[in-house]
Amino acid sequence: MKKFFININILFFLTAFSLSLLLAGVPTQEIQNQKKELQIFSDIERTFSSGNISLISSYFPSQIYLSLSTGVNGFYSGNQAYYILQNYFQVYQPIAFKYTQRSESDNGFATGVFSFENRNKKGTAQVFISVEYSGARWKISLITIK
């Protein structure tokens, strides 16, 4: 009879231990979303430092609002936004980008300073970007460069 109790205790211990390992090894949905959010902000930073729109184009929803110092102002499709921003970065060639503020939530935003070169002159512009988590993915809903 003593052997039976030892086996039950061992079984209980092994079950509890296995369950704790299983739960520790699988990130929760919230942690996964946070990692994806950090990725979107990282991709935005790399885009504004390099001018490579392809890094963020997958985050464009069907309609995105753009407001640029060139006079572009309004809602555009993801494809239109891609080419508008590509043209913008050809004129205002990126040097660097640095975040000044970042809010990490389901409706997050970021502000930063975009350094560029235009016609052999260096300049800076303020950037505001709004992101939202919708439909199990992060999307950029607004880009302002002034």
N, CA, C and O atoms as a DFTB+ gen file, in Angstrom:
584 C
 N C O
     1  1       0.823      -1.191       0.000
     2  2       0.000       0.000       0.000
     3  2       0.865       1.251       0.000
     4  3       0.505       2.239      -0.640
     5  1       1.951       1.238       0.672
     6  2       2.839       2.392       0.703
     7  2       3.361       2.712      -0.694
     8  3       3.497       3.881      -1.052
     9  1       3.648       1.701      -1.469
    10  2       4.133       1.883      -2.821
    11  2       3.108       2.633      -3.680
    12  3       3.476       3.467      -4.507
    13  1       1.831       2.332      -3.480
    14  2       0.762       2.980      -4.224
    15  2       0.746       4.494      -3.975
    16  3       0.606       5.264      -4.925
    17  1       0.887       4.933      -2.722
    18  2       0.896       6.358      -2.400
    19  2       2.108       7.065      -2.995
    20  3       2.001       8.210      -3.433
    21  1       3.236       6.408      -3.016
    22  2       4.434       6.998      -3.613
    23  2       4.219       7.209      -5.103
    24  3       4.596       8.249      -5.643
    25  1       3.627       6.251      -5.760
    26  2       3.373       6.376      -7.191
    27  2       2.402       7.513      -7.498
    28  3       2.590       8.235      -8.477
    29  1       1.378       7.679      -6.685
    30  2       0.430       8.778      -6.885
    31  2       1.129      10.113      -6.657
    32  3       0.920      11.058      -7.418
    33  1       1.951      10.199      -5.623
    34  2       2.689      11.435      -5.356
    35  2       3.655      11.758      -6.493
    36  3       3.781      12.910      -6.907
    37  1       4.329      10.732      -6.988
    38  2       5.251      10.946      -8.111
    39  2       4.476      11.373      -9.348
    40  3       4.893      12.284     -10.064
    41  1       3.351      10.716      -9.598
    42  2       2.515      11.064     -10.752
    43  2       2.021      12.509     -10.647
    44  3       2.051      13.252     -11.629
    45  1       1.570      12.900      -9.467
    46  2       1.107      14.273      -9.261
    47  2       2.237      15.272      -9.509
    48  3       2.047      16.283     -10.187
    49  1       3.417      14.976      -8.951
    50  2       4.570      15.856      -9.130
    51  2       4.939      15.981     -10.608
    52  3       5.149      17.085     -11.110
    53  1       5.015      14.854     -11.296
    54  2       5.378      14.879     -12.720
    55  2       4.347      15.627     -13.557
    56  3       4.707      16.351     -14.485
    57  1       3.075      15.459     -13.237
    58  2       2.018      16.170     -13.960
    59  2       2.131      17.675     -13.728
    60  3       2.063      18.457     -14.676
    61  1       2.300      18.076     -12.484
    62  2       2.425      19.501     -12.166
    63  2       3.673      20.098     -12.806
    64  3       3.634      21.206     -13.340
    65  1       4.770      19.364     -12.750
    66  2       6.020      19.840     -13.340
    67  2       5.890      19.980     -14.860
    68  3       6.329      20.977     -15.433
    69  1       5.291      18.987     -15.503
    70  2       5.099      19.027     -16.963
    71  2       4.196      20.183     -17.367
    72  3       4.464      20.870     -18.353
    73  1       3.136      20.395     -16.612
    74  2       2.221      21.490     -16.911
    75  2       2.910      22.839     -16.766
    76  3       2.703      23.731     -17.588
    77  1       3.723      22.998     -15.735
    78  2       4.429      24.276     -15.554
    79  2       5.420      24.516     -16.682
    80  3       5.575      25.652     -17.131
    81  1       6.098      23.468     -17.153
    82  2       7.012      23.620     -18.294
    83  2       6.255      23.989     -19.559
    84  3       6.707      24.823     -20.342
    85  1       5.109      23.366     -19.752
    86  2       4.300      23.648     -20.933
    87  2       3.831      25.099     -20.933
    88  3       3.919      25.785     -21.952
    89  1       3.337      25.562     -19.797
    90  2       2.846      26.939     -19.714
    91  2       3.975      27.954     -19.819
    92  3       3.782      29.032     -20.382
    93  1       5.134      27.633     -19.293
    94  2       6.272      28.553     -19.355
    95  2       6.831      28.638     -20.763
    96  3       7.376      29.675     -21.142
    97  1       6.713      27.586     -21.542
    98  2       7.291      27.559     -22.881
    99  2       6.427      28.183     -23.946
   100  3       6.927      28.480     -25.031
   101  1       5.156      28.394     -23.688
   102  2       4.252      28.942     -24.698
   103  2       3.919      30.380     -24.337
   104  3       3.261      30.621     -23.325
   105  1       4.363      31.349     -25.148
   106  2       4.042      32.743     -24.835
   107  2       2.546      33.010     -25.000
   108  3       1.888      32.450     -25.877
   109  1       2.045      33.855     -24.156
   110  2       0.635      34.208     -24.257
   111  2       0.418      35.097     -25.466
   112  3       1.370      35.633     -26.034
   113  1      -0.829      35.251     -25.853
   114  2      -1.175      36.095     -27.001
   115  2      -0.716      37.529     -26.766
   116  3      -0.272      38.205     -27.694
   117  1      -0.824      37.989     -25.524
   118  2      -0.413      39.363     -25.214
   119  2       1.085      39.558     -25.439
   120  3       1.506      40.574     -25.993
   121  1       1.879      38.595     -25.012
   122  2       3.328      38.693     -25.212
   123  2       3.658      38.670     -26.696
   124  3       4.521      39.420     -27.153
   125  1       2.978      37.814     -27.452
   126  2       3.202      37.766     -28.899
   127  2       2.842      39.097     -29.543
   128  3       3.566      39.574     -30.417
   129  1       1.737      39.703     -29.126
   130  2       1.325      40.997     -29.678
   131  2       2.349      42.077     -29.359
   132  3       2.638      42.926     -30.203
   133  1       2.905      42.051     -28.137
   134  2       3.915      43.038     -27.760
   135  2       5.164      42.890     -28.612
   136  3       5.761      43.885     -29.024
   137  1       5.560      41.652     -28.879
   138  2       6.730      41.428     -29.725
   139  2       6.479      41.954     -31.129
   140  3       7.362      42.560     -31.737
   141  1       5.267      41.723     -31.648
   142  2       4.930      42.219     -32.981
   143  2       4.888      43.742     -32.990
   144  3       5.266      44.371     -33.978
   145  1       4.422      44.340     -31.878
   146  2       4.390      45.796     -31.791
   147  2       5.802      46.359     -31.793
   148  3       6.079      47.351     -32.467
   149  1       6.684      45.732     -31.049
   150  2       8.069      46.188     -31.059
   151  2       8.659      46.049     -32.453
   152  3       9.478      46.872     -32.862
   153  1       8.255      45.018     -33.186
   154  2       8.741      44.809     -34.545
   155  2       8.256      45.923     -35.469
   156  3       9.028      46.416     -36.291
   157  1       6.997      46.325     -35.350
   158  2       6.479      47.381     -36.229
   159  2       7.245      48.678     -35.972
   160  3       7.597      49.379     -36.920
   161  1       7.506      49.007     -34.706
   162  2       8.243      50.235     -34.414
   163  2       9.692      50.141     -34.895
   164  3      10.262      51.132     -35.349
   165  1      10.270      48.979     -34.797
   166  2      11.626      48.770     -35.314
   167  2      11.653      48.931     -36.832
   168  3      12.563      49.555     -37.378
   169  1      10.658      48.368     -37.508
   170  2      10.583      48.482     -38.972
   171  2      10.352      49.927     -39.414
   172  3      10.906      50.361     -40.425
   173  1       9.544      50.667     -38.669
   174  2       9.314      52.085     -38.980
   175  2      10.623      52.857     -38.852
   176  3      10.963      53.660     -39.720
   177  1      11.347      52.614     -37.780
   178  2      12.626      53.300     -37.565
   179  2      13.607      52.988     -38.698
   180  3      14.275      53.887     -39.209
   181  1      13.691      51.735     -39.079
   182  2      14.594      51.344     -40.167
   183  2      14.164      51.965     -41.493
   184  3      15.012      52.337     -42.303
   185  1      12.859      52.079     -41.722
   186  2      12.363      52.698     -42.960
   187  2      12.759      54.161     -43.033
   188  3      13.245      54.625     -44.065
   189  1      12.553      54.892     -41.944
   190  2      12.869      56.320     -41.949
   191  2      14.369      56.583     -41.910
   192  3      14.805      57.702     -42.182
   193  1      15.156      55.583     -41.579
   194  2      16.613      55.725     -41.625
   195  2      17.182      55.368     -42.990
   196  3      18.239      55.865     -43.381
   197  1      16.477      54.504     -43.711
   198  2      17.005      54.006     -44.988
   199  2      16.202      54.437     -46.212
   200  3      16.737      54.484     -47.320
   201  1      14.919      54.751     -46.019
   202  2      14.058      55.070     -47.154
   203  2      13.465      53.842     -47.823
   204  3      12.826      53.958     -48.869
   205  1      13.666      52.675     -47.242
   206  2      13.158      51.426     -47.809
   207  2      11.712      51.193     -47.364
   208  3      11.470      50.662     -46.280
   209  1      10.764      51.590     -48.197
   210  2       9.340      51.499     -47.870
   211  2       8.878      50.053     -47.729
   212  3       7.909      49.777     -47.021
   213  1       9.557      49.142     -48.390
   214  2       9.169      47.725     -48.323
   215  2       9.160      47.194     -46.891
   216  3       8.452      46.234     -46.589
   217  1       9.936      47.810     -46.016
   218  2       9.996      47.366     -44.622
   219  2       8.677      47.576     -43.885
   220  3       8.371      46.846     -42.942
   221  1       7.885      48.579     -44.310
   222  2       6.629      48.855     -43.605
   223  2       5.385      48.669     -44.466
   224  3       4.271      48.771     -43.953
   225  1       5.540      48.403     -45.740
   226  2       4.365      48.322     -46.617
   227  2       3.405      47.207     -46.208
   228  3       2.207      47.310     -46.471
   229  1       3.895      46.159     -45.580
   230  2       3.002      45.077     -45.138
   231  2       2.089      45.526     -43.997
   232  3       1.097      44.860     -43.701
   233  1       2.414      46.644     -43.358
   234  2       1.588      47.181     -42.275
   235  2       0.530      48.162     -42.782
   236  3      -0.284      48.648     -41.997
   237  1       0.530      48.456     -44.073
   238  2      -0.446      49.398     -44.612
   239  2      -1.812      48.722     -44.719
   240  3      -1.926      47.641     -45.299
   241  1      -2.850      49.354     -44.163
   242  2      -4.203      48.812     -44.320
   243  2      -4.756      49.194     -45.694
   244  3      -4.037      49.755     -46.521
   245  1      -6.010      48.895     -45.931
   246  2      -6.603      49.245     -47.229
   247  2      -6.648      50.760     -47.424
   248  3      -6.569      51.234     -48.557
   249  1      -6.772      51.524     -46.343
   250  2      -6.750      52.990     -46.398
   251  2      -5.814      53.506     -45.308
   252  3      -5.930      53.121     -44.145
   253  1      -4.891      54.374     -45.694
   254  2      -3.949      54.971     -44.744
   255  2      -3.950      56.478     -44.960
   256  3      -4.013      56.951     -46.095
   257  1      -3.879      57.228     -43.866
   258  2      -3.874      58.685     -43.966
   259  2      -2.432      59.179     -44.009
   260  3      -1.622      58.843     -43.145
   261  1      -2.124      59.977     -45.023
   262  2      -0.800      60.591     -45.158
   263  2      -0.933      62.099     -45.122
   264  3      -1.847      62.664     -45.722
   265  1      -0.021      62.750     -44.419
   266  2       0.079      64.202     -44.416
   267  2       1.567      64.536     -44.466
   268  3       2.287      64.376     -43.480
   269  1       2.012      65.002     -45.628
   270  2       3.436      65.233     -45.846
   271  2       3.727      66.708     -46.093
   272  3       2.847      67.473     -46.488
   273  1       4.956      67.087     -45.856
   274  2       5.384      68.476     -46.053
   275  2       5.314      68.899     -47.517
   276  3       5.384      70.090     -47.818
   277  1       5.178      67.951     -48.417
   278  2       5.102      68.251     -49.854
   279  2       3.702      68.668     -50.288
   280  3       3.497      69.027     -51.448
   281  1       2.742      68.625     -49.376
   282  2       1.372      68.984     -49.717
   283  2       0.451      67.785     -49.844
   284  3      -0.764      67.955     -49.941
   285  1       0.990      66.592     -49.848
   286  2       0.165      65.379     -49.870
   287  2      -0.622      65.337     -48.568
   288  3      -0.055      65.459     -47.482
   289  1      -1.936      65.162     -48.688
   290  2      -2.788      65.208     -47.515
   291  2      -4.084      64.463     -47.809
   292  3      -4.890      64.928     -48.615
   293  1      -4.300      63.316     -47.171
   294  2      -5.546      62.591     -47.371
   295  2      -5.388      61.096     -47.195
   296  3      -4.324      60.597     -46.830
   297  1      -6.493      60.387     -47.468
   298  2      -6.497      58.931     -47.383
   299  2      -6.056      58.338     -48.709
   300  3      -6.470      58.790     -49.777
   301  1      -5.213      57.325     -48.627
   302  2      -4.692      56.662     -49.822
   303  2      -4.726      55.156     -49.614
   304  3      -4.687      54.671     -48.483
   305  1      -4.800      54.429     -50.715
   306  2      -4.714      52.970     -50.623
   307  2      -3.293      52.601     -50.209
   308  3      -2.385      53.429     -50.283
   309  1      -3.107      51.379     -49.781
   310  2      -1.772      50.920     -49.405
   311  2      -0.786      51.037     -50.554
   312  3       0.362      51.430     -50.347
   313  1      -1.226      50.697     -51.778
   314  2      -0.350      50.799     -52.952
   315  2       0.018      52.247     -53.256
   316  3       1.176      52.550     -53.543
   317  1      -0.971      53.141     -53.193
   318  2      -0.695      54.559     -53.434
   319  2       0.281      55.093     -52.388
   320  3       1.220      55.816     -52.722
   321  1       0.059      54.737     -51.126
   322  2       0.933      55.199     -50.042
   323  2       2.362      54.726     -50.266
   324  3       3.313      55.465     -50.008
   325  1       2.514      53.509     -50.741
   326  2       3.848      52.970     -51.016
   327  2       4.589      53.879     -51.992
   328  3       5.719      54.287     -51.724
   329  1       3.960      54.199     -53.121
   330  2       4.631      55.001     -54.152
   331  2       4.793      56.461     -53.742
   332  3       5.785      57.098     -54.098
   333  1       3.834      56.992     -53.001
   334  2       3.954      58.371     -52.513
   335  2       5.154      58.488     -51.572
   336  3       5.953      59.417     -51.692
   337  1       5.279      57.551     -50.643
   338  2       6.399      57.589     -49.696
   339  2       7.725      57.266     -50.378
   340  3       8.762      57.824     -50.020
   341  1       7.693      56.378     -51.345
   342  2       8.912      56.074     -52.101
   343  2       9.417      57.334     -52.812
   344  3      10.611      57.631     -52.782
   345  1       8.515      58.062     -53.442
   346  2       8.890      59.323     -54.102
   347  2       9.371      60.356     -53.087
   348  3      10.329      61.085     -53.344
   349  1       8.707      60.416     -51.936
   350  2       9.101      61.360     -50.892
   351  2      10.548      61.112     -50.468
   352  3      11.335      62.051     -50.351
   353  1      10.898      59.837     -50.239
   354  2      12.251      59.505     -49.794
   355  2      13.295      59.657     -50.901
   356  3      14.489      59.720     -50.610
   357  1      12.871      59.716     -52.147
   358  2      13.819      60.006     -53.223
   359  2      14.182      61.487     -53.224
   360  3      15.310      61.855     -53.553
   361  1      13.228      62.328     -52.856
   362  2      13.472      63.773     -52.788
   363  2      14.140      64.139     -51.461
   364  3      15.112      64.894     -51.436
   365  1      13.619      63.605     -50.373
   366  2      14.156      63.859     -49.030
   367  2      14.903      62.596     -48.597
   368  3      14.346      61.720     -47.936
   369  1      16.166      62.527     -48.984
   370  2      16.968      61.318     -48.769
   371  2      17.297      61.147     -47.286
   372  3      17.900      62.031     -46.676
   373  1      16.907      60.025     -46.712
   374  2      17.087      59.798     -45.275
   375  2      18.549      59.766     -44.839
   376  3      19.413      59.199     -45.509
   377  1      18.787      60.391     -43.705
   378  2      20.089      60.319     -43.038
   379  2      19.932      59.520     -41.745
   380  3      20.710      58.607     -41.469
   381  1      18.918      59.875     -40.959
   382  2      18.702      59.200     -39.674
   383  2      17.279      59.432     -39.199
   384  3      16.574      60.311     -39.695
   385  1      16.879      58.638     -38.241
   386  2      15.578      58.801     -37.594
   387  2      15.732      58.428     -36.134
   388  3      16.384      57.440     -35.797
   389  1      15.123      59.232     -35.268
   390  2      15.188      58.952     -33.833
   391  2      13.821      59.209     -33.211
   392  3      13.225      60.269     -33.402
   393  1      13.335      58.218     -32.462
   394  2      12.073      58.389     -31.752
   395  2      12.240      59.398     -30.627
   396  3      13.265      59.422     -29.946
   397  1      11.214      60.236     -30.439
   398  2      11.183      61.143     -29.296
   399  2      10.142      60.691     -28.283
   400  3      10.227      61.018     -27.099
   401  1       9.154      59.933     -28.763
   402  2       8.114      59.419     -27.876
   403  2       7.476      58.208     -28.545
   404  3       7.369      58.132     -29.769
   405  1       7.055      57.262     -27.704
   406  2       6.409      56.068     -28.235
   407  2       5.396      55.566     -27.224
   408  3       5.720      55.387     -26.049
   409  1       4.177      55.338     -27.673
   410  2       3.120      54.803     -26.825
   411  2       2.790      53.406     -27.313
   412  3       2.398      53.214     -28.464
   413  1       2.952      52.439     -26.435
   414  2       2.719      51.051     -26.819
   415  2       1.397      50.575     -26.244
   416  3       1.308      50.213     -25.071
   417  1       0.373      50.580     -27.083
   418  2      -0.945      50.082     -26.712
   419  2      -1.626      49.618     -27.994
   420  3      -1.047      49.714     -29.077
   421  1      -2.854      49.114     -27.875
   422  2      -3.560      48.653     -29.077
   423  2      -3.791      49.775     -30.081
   424  3      -3.958      49.514     -31.272
   425  1      -3.802      51.006     -29.620
   426  2      -3.871      52.183     -30.489
   427  2      -2.671      53.057     -30.157
   428  3      -2.812      54.131     -29.572
   429  1      -1.514      52.592     -30.531
   430  2      -0.275      53.267     -30.177
   431  2       0.121      54.338     -31.174
   432  3      -0.478      54.476     -32.241
   433  1       1.132      55.085     -30.806
   434  2       1.657      56.122     -31.693
   435  2       3.132      56.310     -31.404
   436  3       3.652      55.845     -30.390
   437  1       3.778      56.988     -32.298
   438  2       5.182      57.333     -32.101
   439  2       5.442      58.682     -32.740
   440  3       4.845      59.027     -33.760
   441  1       6.339      59.440     -32.131
   442  2       6.812      60.682     -32.727
   443  2       8.327      60.582     -32.826
   444  3       8.974      59.871     -32.057
   445  1       8.867      61.303     -33.776
   446  2      10.307      61.261     -33.937
   447  2      10.819      62.374     -34.813
   448  3      10.049      63.160     -35.365
   449  1      12.129      62.431     -34.934
   450  2      12.790      63.429     -35.772
   451  2      13.442      62.698     -36.943
   452  3      14.260      61.796     -36.761
   453  1      13.061      63.108     -38.133
   454  2      13.574      62.541     -39.372
   455  2      14.620      63.503     -39.930
   456  3      14.308      64.652     -40.241
   457  1      15.851      63.037     -40.056
   458  2      16.928      63.846     -40.645
   459  2      17.109      63.412     -42.091
   460  3      17.138      62.220     -42.398
   461  1      17.229      64.401     -42.977
   462  2      17.295      64.097     -44.401
   463  2      18.214      65.068     -45.122
   464  3      18.676      66.058     -44.554
   465  1      18.465      64.759     -46.384
   466  2      19.196      65.666     -47.267
   467  2      18.334      65.927     -48.491
   468  3      17.789      65.002     -49.092
   469  1      18.218      67.204     -48.852
   470  2      17.450      67.610     -50.022
   471  2      18.225      68.696     -50.747
   472  3      18.503      69.755     -50.184
   473  1      18.571      68.431     -51.988
   474  2      19.329      69.391     -52.811
   475  2      20.609      69.848     -52.109
   476  3      20.906      71.040     -52.038
   477  1      21.342      68.892     -51.605
   478  2      22.623      69.120     -50.922
   479  2      22.504      69.929     -49.634
   480  3      23.500      70.460     -49.143
   481  1      21.302      70.026     -49.086
   482  2      21.099      70.697     -47.801
   483  2      20.486      69.705     -46.831
   484  3      19.603      68.922     -47.183
   485  1      20.977      69.758     -45.601
   486  2      20.438      68.881     -44.572
   487  2      19.273      69.561     -43.872
   488  3      19.251      70.780     -43.707
   489  1      18.314      68.757     -43.469
   490  2      17.154      69.281     -42.767
   491  2      16.566      68.234     -41.843
   492  3      16.997      67.081     -41.822
   493  1      15.573      68.659     -41.083
   494  2      14.864      67.736     -40.199
   495  2      13.366      67.961     -40.340
   496  3      12.915      69.034     -40.741
   497  1      12.621      66.944     -40.008
   498  2      11.164      67.028     -40.020
   499  2      10.622      66.246     -38.832
   500  3      11.202      65.248     -38.404
   501  1       9.501      66.720     -38.315
   502  2       8.815      66.010     -37.243
   503  2       7.951      64.919     -37.871
   504  3       7.296      65.143     -38.889
   505  1       7.955      63.753     -37.264
   506  2       7.178      62.618     -37.762
   507  2       6.209      62.174     -36.673
   508  3       6.576      62.067     -35.503
   509  1       4.971      61.919     -37.074
   510  2       3.968      61.340     -36.182
   511  2       3.388      60.125     -36.890
   512  3       2.966      60.216     -38.043
   513  1       3.366      59.002     -36.208
   514  2       2.838      57.766     -36.783
   515  2       1.870      57.145     -35.789
   516  3       2.172      57.013     -34.603
   517  1       0.709      56.769     -36.291
   518  2      -0.293      56.106     -35.470
   519  2      -0.419      54.653     -35.925
   520  3      -0.510      54.374     -37.121
   521  1      -0.422      53.730     -34.959
   522  2      -0.576      52.307     -35.268
   523  2      -1.762      51.756     -34.488
   524  3      -2.132      52.280     -33.437
   525  1      -2.345      50.696     -35.019
   526  2      -3.451      50.051     -34.317
   527  2      -3.382      48.546     -34.524
   528  3      -2.924      48.058     -35.557
   529  1      -3.848      47.831     -33.517
   530  2      -3.904      46.375     -33.605
   531  2      -5.325      45.998     -33.965
   532  3      -6.254      46.233     -33.193
   533  1      -5.491      45.410     -35.143
   534  2      -6.821      45.093     -35.644
   535  2      -6.744      43.850     -36.521
   536  3      -5.826      43.704     -37.328
   537  1      -7.704      42.966     -36.358
   538  2      -7.730      41.770     -37.189
   539  2      -6.512      40.889     -36.999
   540  3      -6.019      40.299     -37.960
   541  1      -6.021      40.791     -35.778
   542  2      -4.874      39.955     -35.408
   543  2      -3.565      40.401     -36.050
   544  3      -2.648      39.597     -36.220
   545  1      -3.476      41.685     -36.406
   546  2      -2.202      42.187     -36.931
   547  2      -2.089      43.691     -36.690
   548  3      -3.087      44.387     -36.506
   549  1      -0.845      44.169     -36.696
   550  2      -0.573      45.591     -36.527
   551  2      -0.683      46.299     -37.867
   552  3      -0.269      45.775     -38.901
   553  1      -1.249      47.503     -37.830
   554  2      -1.412      48.316     -39.035
   555  2      -0.995      49.747     -38.730
   556  3      -1.184      50.241     -37.618
   557  1      -0.426      50.402     -39.731
   558  2      -0.109      51.825     -39.620
   559  2      -1.311      52.575     -40.172
   560  3      -1.655      52.415     -41.343
   561  1      -1.949      53.386     -39.350
   562  2      -3.155      54.078     -39.797
   563  2      -2.883      55.510     -40.249
   564  3      -3.684      56.086     -40.985
   565  1      -1.759      56.095     -39.817
   566  2      -1.489      57.493     -40.144
   567  2       0.009      57.757     -40.135
   568  3       0.731      57.286     -39.256
   569  1       0.466      58.516     -41.126
   570  2       1.858      58.984     -41.165
   571  2       1.832      60.474     -41.476
   572  3       1.289      60.895     -42.498
   573  1       2.420      61.263     -40.591
   574  2       2.553      62.702     -40.806
   575  2       4.036      63.051     -40.782
   576  3       4.758      62.672     -39.860
   577  1       4.482      63.774     -41.803
   578  2       5.871      64.258     -41.856
   579  2       5.807      65.750     -42.143
   580  3       5.419      66.150     -43.241
   581  1       6.179      66.573     -41.182
   582  2       6.125      68.038     -41.346
   583  2       7.437      68.668     -40.940
   584  3       7.583      69.889     -41.008
